[in-house]
Amino acid sequence: MVGMTQQTAGRAGSPARDPWRYRWIVLGIATFAQAASGFFVGGIGALGVHLQSALDLSTAQLGLLISAAQLAPLAGLLVAGELLDRYSERWVVGIGASAVGLSLGAASLAPGYTVLLVALLVVGVGYSTVQPGGSKSVASWFDASQRGFAMGIRQAGLPLGAALASAVLPLVAEEFGWRATLLTGGFVALLGAGLFMGCYRRPPTAPAPQDKEPSDPLAAQLRARLRMLREPSTVKIMLSGTSLISVQYGVGILTVLHLHQASSVGAGKAALVLVASQGAGVAGRICLAAWSDRSRYGRYAIVLVCMVAVIAGLAVLMTPAGRAPVVASAVFVWLGFFGFGWYGPWVAYVTEAAPPGKTGFALGLAMSVNQIAIVTAPPVLGLLVDLTSSFTPAWALLSLLTLIALAVTAAAELRPR
């Protein structure tokens, strides 16, 4: 089986003398699959003005669209993690990404808001495999000396896809209507699925995936997973992840609305600021993850830096200066770099803190906990804006959550190793 893997990798473009060069191809297709699968959902924030007008939506209802796509992964990420520990990432990720594309195509036929919500629930089922599967595929091809940098590039796929969607989908909506944006997103997701299934190969030295149930009794497996929940590293992962992912999705859903309503910026220009913010997130995920490869304090210290930077940016948005178009735009780019960029070093930290043979489950567990925040943050933040007619309470809530996570996890982590 290993020999077949090496030969196949060579046919797909890896020099037979050095099959490990193929890791860069794996990194590229994993990044593209991530960007393609998250393309439409990442662009919902930029479509906010169009969707509110076409479907007569409140800000809370707009946030629920993102929550609908993220609800299924609450359980789906754990299932995907188990599948990834037993089967090849090639098929787990490929089938999931295909489901995203087909679901978005079906959603373009939705007669109204309610059916669109249901369709996005199905999108979330397929997307559950892409995040942990792509991360595991990259982690298996890169050693610790380059893993942070590689993981940062791979995790840049999400803001990269969102940035491209924020630039393209509003134009599609203006020209062809909001249903055409769903068809566009579905086509892009299917393209990512086909590329991943066609090109991904396991590394030459990787163990064969397990096709049968593990020999350990179920009770022993459950005890092992419960022990993971009590580990200090797991506590840090969960606190930092839920707070920063809330900021990430808050920025994604509220940037255009804040600039349009509080700063009197046109919808088109506000969408371009969101594109710039997400582009900064791409740079942040790569640069911060590469920094974590060389940090004497470890990867989590870089996550702490991101929390401090996010609190500072949110504080500015809560002042009168945060309503000035130039200042607000600059702050959103800052929040893009740190509020999206944290994910690169964070996910590398998750893979390295996982017990041997349980990388898939650890990724699924960490990401499923994040899903709680992803599902709840957009509608809660939108409801706060609707009830108060102000964005300040929403930014204050995100700042408080991040401050709590920072205070709880910082003291022990900053000791030199």
Secondary structure as a PSIPRED ss2 file (coil, helix, strand):
# PSIPRED VFORMAT (PSIPRED V4.0)

   1 M C   1.000  0.000  0.000
   2 V H   0.000  1.000  0.000
   3 G H   0.000  1.000  0.000
   4 M H   0.000  1.000  0.000
   5 T H   0.000  1.000  0.000
   6 Q H   0.000  1.000  0.000
   7 Q H   0.000  1.000  0.000
   8 T H   0.000  1.000  0.000
   9 A H   0.000  1.000  0.000
  10 G H   0.000  1.000  0.000
  11 R H   0.000  1.000  0.000
  12 A C   1.000  0.000  0.000
  13 G C   1.000  0.000  0.000
  14 S C   1.000  0.000  0.000
  15 P C   1.000  0.000  0.000
  16 A C   1.000  0.000  0.000
  17 R C   1.000  0.000  0.000
  18 D C   1.000  0.000  0.000
  19 P H   0.000  1.000  0.000
  20 W H   0.000  1.000  0.000
  21 R H   0.000  1.000  0.000
  22 Y H   0.000  1.000  0.000
  23 R H   0.000  1.000  0.000
  24 W H   0.000  1.000  0.000
  25 I H   0.000  1.000  0.000
  26 V H   0.000  1.000  0.000
  27 L H   0.000  1.000  0.000
  28 G H   0.000  1.000  0.000
  29 I H   0.000  1.000  0.000
  30 A H   0.000  1.000  0.000
  31 T H   0.000  1.000  0.000
  32 F H   0.000  1.000  0.000
  33 A H   0.000  1.000  0.000
  34 Q H   0.000  1.000  0.000
  35 A H   0.000  1.000  0.000
  36 A H   0.000  1.000  0.000
  37 S H   0.000  1.000  0.000
  38 G C   1.000  0.000  0.000
  39 F H   0.000  1.000  0.000
  40 F H   0.000  1.000  0.000
  41 V H   0.000  1.000  0.000
  42 G H   0.000  1.000  0.000
  43 G C   1.000  0.000  0.000
  44 I C   1.000  0.000  0.000
  45 G C   1.000  0.000  0.000
  46 A C   1.000  0.000  0.000
  47 L C   1.000  0.000  0.000
  48 G H   0.000  1.000  0.000
  49 V H   0.000  1.000  0.000
  50 H H   0.000  1.000  0.000
  51 L H   0.000  1.000  0.000
  52 Q H   0.000  1.000  0.000
  53 S H   0.000  1.000  0.000
  54 A H   0.000  1.000  0.000
  55 L H   0.000  1.000  0.000
  56 D C   1.000  0.000  0.000
  57 L C   1.000  0.000  0.000
  58 S C   1.000  0.000  0.000
  59 T H   0.000  1.000  0.000
  60 A H   0.000  1.000  0.000
  61 Q H   0.000  1.000  0.000
  62 L H   0.000  1.000  0.000
  63 G H   0.000  1.000  0.000
  64 L H   0.000  1.000  0.000
  65 L H   0.000  1.000  0.000
  66 I H   0.000  1.000  0.000
  67 S H   0.000  1.000  0.000
  68 A H   0.000  1.000  0.000
  69 A H   0.000  1.000  0.000
  70 Q H   0.000  1.000  0.000
  71 L H   0.000  1.000  0.000
  72 A C   1.000  0.000  0.000
  73 P H   0.000  1.000  0.000
  74 L H   0.000  1.000  0.000
  75 A H   0.000  1.000  0.000
  76 G H   0.000  1.000  0.000
  77 L H   0.000  1.000  0.000
  78 L H   0.000  1.000  0.000
  79 V H   0.000  1.000  0.000
  80 A H   0.000  1.000  0.000
  81 G H   0.000  1.000  0.000
  82 E H   0.000  1.000  0.000
  83 L H   0.000  1.000  0.000
  84 L H   0.000  1.000  0.000
  85 D H   0.000  1.000  0.000
  86 R H   0.000  1.000  0.000
  87 Y C   1.000  0.000  0.000
  88 S C   1.000  0.000  0.000
  89 E H   0.000  1.000  0.000
  90 R H   0.000  1.000  0.000
  91 W H   0.000  1.000  0.000
  92 V H   0.000  1.000  0.000
  93 V H   0.000  1.000  0.000
  94 G H   0.000  1.000  0.000
  95 I H   0.000  1.000  0.000
  96 G H   0.000  1.000  0.000
  97 A H   0.000  1.000  0.000
  98 S H   0.000  1.000  0.000
  99 A H   0.000  1.000  0.000
 100 V H   0.000  1.000  0.000
 101 G H   0.000  1.000  0.000
 102 L H   0.000  1.000  0.000
 103 S H   0.000  1.000  0.000
 104 L H   0.000  1.000  0.000
 105 G H   0.000  1.000  0.000
 106 A H   0.000  1.000  0.000
 107 A H   0.000  1.000  0.000
 108 S C   1.000  0.000  0.000
 109 L C   1.000  0.000  0.000
 110 A C   1.000  0.000  0.000
 111 P C   1.000  0.000  0.000
 112 G C   1.000  0.000  0.000
 113 Y H   0.000  1.000  0.000
 114 T H   0.000  1.000  0.000
 115 V H   0.000  1.000  0.000
 116 L H   0.000  1.000  0.000
 117 L H   0.000  1.000  0.000
 118 V H   0.000  1.000  0.000
 119 A H   0.000  1.000  0.000
 120 L H   0.000  1.000  0.000
 121 L H   0.000  1.000  0.000
 122 V H   0.000  1.000  0.000
 123 V H   0.000  1.000  0.000
 124 G H   0.000  1.000  0.000
 125 V H   0.000  1.000  0.000
 126 G H   0.000  1.000  0.000
 127 Y H   0.000  1.000  0.000
 128 S C   1.000  0.000  0.000
 129 T C   1.000  0.000  0.000
 130 V H   0.000  1.000  0.000
 131 Q H   0.000  1.000  0.000
 132 P H   0.000  1.000  0.000
 133 G H   0.000  1.000  0.000
 134 G H   0.000  1.000  0.000
 135 S H   0.000  1.000  0.000
 136 K H   0.000  1.000  0.000
 137 S H   0.000  1.000  0.000
 138 V H   0.000  1.000  0.000
 139 A H   0.000  1.000  0.000
 140 S H   0.000  1.000  0.000
 141 W H   0.000  1.000  0.000
 142 F C   1.000  0.000  0.000
 143 D C   1.000  0.000  0.000
 144 A H   0.000  1.000  0.000
 145 S H   0.000  1.000  0.000
 146 Q H   0.000  1.000  0.000
 147 R H   0.000  1.000  0.000
 148 G H   0.000  1.000  0.000
 149 F H   0.000  1.000  0.000
 150 A H   0.000  1.000  0.000
 151 M H   0.000  1.000  0.000
 152 G H   0.000  1.000  0.000
 153 I H   0.000  1.000  0.000
 154 R H   0.000  1.000  0.000
 155 Q H   0.000  1.000  0.000
 156 A C   1.000  0.000  0.000
 157 G H   0.000  1.000  0.000
 158 L H   0.000  1.000  0.000
 159 P H   0.000  1.000  0.000
 160 L H   0.000  1.000  0.000
 161 G H   0.000  1.000  0.000
 162 A H   0.000  1.000  0.000
 163 A H   0.000  1.000  0.000
 164 L H   0.000  1.000  0.000
 165 A H   0.000  1.000  0.000
 166 S H   0.000  1.000  0.000
 167 A H   0.000  1.000  0.000
 168 V H   0.000  1.000  0.000
 169 L H   0.000  1.000  0.000
 170 P H   0.000  1.000  0.000
 171 L H   0.000  1.000  0.000
 172 V H   0.000  1.000  0.000
 173 A H   0.000  1.000  0.000
 174 E H   0.000  1.000  0.000
 175 E H   0.000  1.000  0.000
 176 F H   0.000  1.000  0.000
 177 G C   1.000  0.000  0.000
 178 W H   0.000  1.000  0.000
 179 R H   0.000  1.000  0.000
 180 A H   0.000  1.000  0.000
 181 T H   0.000  1.000  0.000
 182 L H   0.000  1.000  0.000
 183 L H   0.000  1.000  0.000
 184 T H   0.000  1.000  0.000
 185 G H   0.000  1.000  0.000
 186 G H   0.000  1.000  0.000
 187 F H   0.000  1.000  0.000
 188 V H   0.000  1.000  0.000
 189 A H   0.000  1.000  0.000
 190 L H   0.000  1.000  0.000
 191 L H   0.000  1.000  0.000
 192 G H   0.000  1.000  0.000
 193 A H   0.000  1.000  0.000
 194 G H   0.000  1.000  0.000
 195 L H   0.000  1.000  0.000
 196 F H   0.000  1.000  0.000
 197 M H   0.000  1.000  0.000
 198 G H   0.000  1.000  0.000
 199 C H   0.000  1.000  0.000
 200 Y C   1.000  0.000  0.000
 201 R C   1.000  0.000  0.000
 202 R C   1.000  0.000  0.000
 203 P C   1.000  0.000  0.000
 204 P C   1.000  0.000  0.000
 205 T C   1.000  0.000  0.000
 206 A C   1.000  0.000  0.000
 207 P C   1.000  0.000  0.000
 208 A C   1.000  0.000  0.000
 209 P C   1.000  0.000  0.000
 210 Q C   1.000  0.000  0.000
 211 D C   1.000  0.000  0.000
 212 K C   1.000  0.000  0.000
 213 E C   1.000  0.000  0.000
 214 P C   1.000  0.000  0.000
 215 S C   1.000  0.000  0.000
 216 D C   1.000  0.000  0.000
 217 P C   1.000  0.000  0.000
 218 L H   0.000  1.000  0.000
 219 A H   0.000  1.000  0.000
 220 A H   0.000  1.000  0.000
 221 Q H   0.000  1.000  0.000
 222 L H   0.000  1.000  0.000
 223 R H   0.000  1.000  0.000
 224 A H   0.000  1.000  0.000
 225 R H   0.000  1.000  0.000
 226 L H   0.000  1.000  0.000
 227 R H   0.000  1.000  0.000
 228 M H   0.000  1.000  0.000
 229 L H   0.000  1.000  0.000
 230 R H   0.000  1.000  0.000
 231 E C   1.000  0.000  0.000
 232 P H   0.000  1.000  0.000
 233 S H   0.000  1.000  0.000
 234 T H   0.000  1.000  0.000
 235 V H   0.000  1.000  0.000
 236 K H   0.000  1.000  0.000
 237 I H   0.000  1.000  0.000
 238 M H   0.000  1.000  0.000
 239 L H   0.000  1.000  0.000
 240 S H   0.000  1.000  0.000
 241 G H   0.000  1.000  0.000
 242 T H   0.000  1.000  0.000
 243 S H   0.000  1.000  0.000
 244 L H   0.000  1.000  0.000
 245 I H   0.000  1.000  0.000
 246 S H   0.000  1.000  0.000
 247 V H   0.000  1.000  0.000
 248 Q H   0.000  1.000  0.000
 249 Y H   0.000  1.000  0.000
 250 G H   0.000  1.000  0.000
 251 V H   0.000  1.000  0.000
 252 G H   0.000  1.000  0.000
 253 I H   0.000  1.000  0.000
 254 L H   0.000  1.000  0.000
 255 T H   0.000  1.000  0.000
 256 V H   0.000  1.000  0.000
 257 L H   0.000  1.000  0.000
 258 H H   0.000  1.000  0.000
 259 L H   0.000  1.000  0.000
 260 H H   0.000  1.000  0.000
 261 Q H   0.000  1.000  0.000
 262 A H   0.000  1.000  0.000
 263 S C   1.000  0.000  0.000
 264 S C   1.000  0.000  0.000
 265 V C   1.000  0.000  0.000
 266 G C   1.000  0.000  0.000
 267 A H   0.000  1.000  0.000
 268 G H   0.000  1.000  0.000
 269 K H   0.000  1.000  0.000
 270 A H   0.000  1.000  0.000
 271 A H   0.000  1.000  0.000
 272 L H   0.000  1.000  0.000
 273 V H   0.000  1.000  0.000
 274 L H   0.000  1.000  0.000
 275 V H   0.000  1.000  0.000
 276 A H   0.000  1.000  0.000
 277 S H   0.000  1.000  0.000
 278 Q H   0.000  1.000  0.000
 279 G H   0.000  1.000  0.000
 280 A H   0.000  1.000  0.000
 281 G H   0.000  1.000  0.000
 282 V H   0.000  1.000  0.000
 283 A H   0.000  1.000  0.000
 284 G H   0.000  1.000  0.000
 285 R H   0.000  1.000  0.000
 286 I H   0.000  1.000  0.000
 287 C H   0.000  1.000  0.000
 288 L H   0.000  1.000  0.000
 289 A H   0.000  1.000  0.000
 290 A H   0.000  1.000  0.000
 291 W H   0.000  1.000  0.000
 292 S H   0.000  1.000  0.000
 293 D H   0.000  1.000  0.000
 294 R H   0.000  1.000  0.000
 295 S C   1.000  0.000  0.000
 296 R C   1.000  0.000  0.000
 297 Y C   1.000  0.000  0.000
 298 G C   1.000  0.000  0.000
 299 R H   0.000  1.000  0.000
 300 Y H   0.000  1.000  0.000
 301 A H   0.000  1.000  0.000
 302 I H   0.000  1.000  0.000
 303 V H   0.000  1.000  0.000
 304 L H   0.000  1.000  0.000
 305 V H   0.000  1.000  0.000
 306 C H   0.000  1.000  0.000
 307 M H   0.000  1.000  0.000
 308 V H   0.000  1.000  0.000
 309 A H   0.000  1.000  0.000
 310 V H   0.000  1.000  0.000
 311 I H   0.000  1.000  0.000
 312 A H   0.000  1.000  0.000
 313 G H   0.000  1.000  0.000
 314 L H   0.000  1.000  0.000
 315 A H   0.000  1.000  0.000
 316 V H   0.000  1.000  0.000
 317 L H   0.000  1.000  0.000
 318 M C   1.000  0.000  0.000
 319 T C   1.000  0.000  0.000
 320 P H   0.000  1.000  0.000
 321 A H   0.000  1.000  0.000
 322 G H   0.000  1.000  0.000
 323 R H   0.000  1.000  0.000
 324 A C   1.000  0.000  0.000
 325 P H   0.000  1.000  0.000
 326 V H   0.000  1.000  0.000
 327 V H   0.000  1.000  0.000
 328 A H   0.000  1.000  0.000
 329 S H   0.000  1.000  0.000
 330 A H   0.000  1.000  0.000
 331 V H   0.000  1.000  0.000
 332 F H   0.000  1.000  0.000
 333 V H   0.000  1.000  0.000
 334 W H   0.000  1.000  0.000
 335 L H   0.000  1.000  0.000
 336 G H   0.000  1.000  0.000
 337 F H   0.000  1.000  0.000
 338 F H   0.000  1.000  0.000
 339 G H   0.000  1.000  0.000
 340 F H   0.000  1.000  0.000
 341 G H   0.000  1.000  0.000
 342 W C   1.000  0.000  0.000
 343 Y H   0.000  1.000  0.000
 344 G H   0.000  1.000  0.000
 345 P H   0.000  1.000  0.000
 346 W H   0.000  1.000  0.000
 347 V H   0.000  1.000  0.000
 348 A H   0.000  1.000  0.000
 349 Y H   0.000  1.000  0.000
 350 V H   0.000  1.000  0.000
 351 T H   0.000  1.000  0.000
 352 E H   0.000  1.000  0.000
 353 A H   0.000  1.000  0.000
 354 A C   1.000  0.000  0.000
 355 P C   1.000  0.000  0.000
 356 P C   1.000  0.000  0.000
 357 G C   1.000  0.000  0.000
 358 K C   1.000  0.000  0.000
 359 T H   0.000  1.000  0.000
 360 G H   0.000  1.000  0.000
 361 F H   0.000  1.000  0.000
 362 A H   0.000  1.000  0.000
 363 L H   0.000  1.000  0.000
 364 G H   0.000  1.000  0.000
 365 L H   0.000  1.000  0.000
 366 A H   0.000  1.000  0.000
 367 M H   0.000  1.000  0.000
 368 S H   0.000  1.000  0.000
 369 V H   0.000  1.000  0.000
 370 N H   0.000  1.000  0.000
 371 Q H   0.000  1.000  0.000
 372 I H   0.000  1.000  0.000
 373 A H   0.000  1.000  0.000
 374 I H   0.000  1.000  0.000
 375 V H   0.000  1.000  0.000
 376 T H   0.000  1.000  0.000
 377 A H   0.000  1.000  0.000
 378 P H   0.000  1.000  0.000
 379 P H   0.000  1.000  0.000
 380 V H   0.000  1.000  0.000
 381 L H   0.000  1.000  0.000
 382 G H   0.000  1.000  0.000
 383 L H   0.000  1.000  0.000
 384 L H   0.000  1.000  0.000
 385 V H   0.000  1.000  0.000
 386 D H   0.000  1.000  0.000
 387 L H   0.000  1.000  0.000
 388 T H   0.000  1.000  0.000
 389 S C   1.000  0.000  0.000
 390 S C   1.000  0.000  0.000
 391 F C   1.000  0.000  0.000
 392 T H   0.000  1.000  0.000
 393 P H   0.000  1.000  0.000
 394 A H   0.000  1.000  0.000
 395 W H   0.000  1.000  0.000
 396 A H   0.000  1.000  0.000
 397 L H   0.000  1.000  0.000
 398 L H   0.000  1.000  0.000
 399 S H   0.000  1.000  0.000
 400 L H   0.000  1.000  0.000
 401 L H   0.000  1.000  0.000
 402 T H   0.000  1.000  0.000
 403 L H   0.000  1.000  0.000
 404 I H   0.000  1.000  0.000
 405 A H   0.000  1.000  0.000
 406 L H   0.000  1.000  0.000
 407 A H   0.000  1.000  0.000
 408 V H   0.000  1.000  0.000
 409 T H   0.000  1.000  0.000
 410 A H   0.000  1.000  0.000
 411 A H   0.000  1.000  0.000
 412 A H   0.000  1.000  0.000
 413 E H   0.000  1.000  0.000
 414 L C   1.000  0.000  0.000
 415 R C   1.000  0.000  0.000
 416 P C   1.000  0.000  0.000
 417 R C   1.000  0.000  0.000
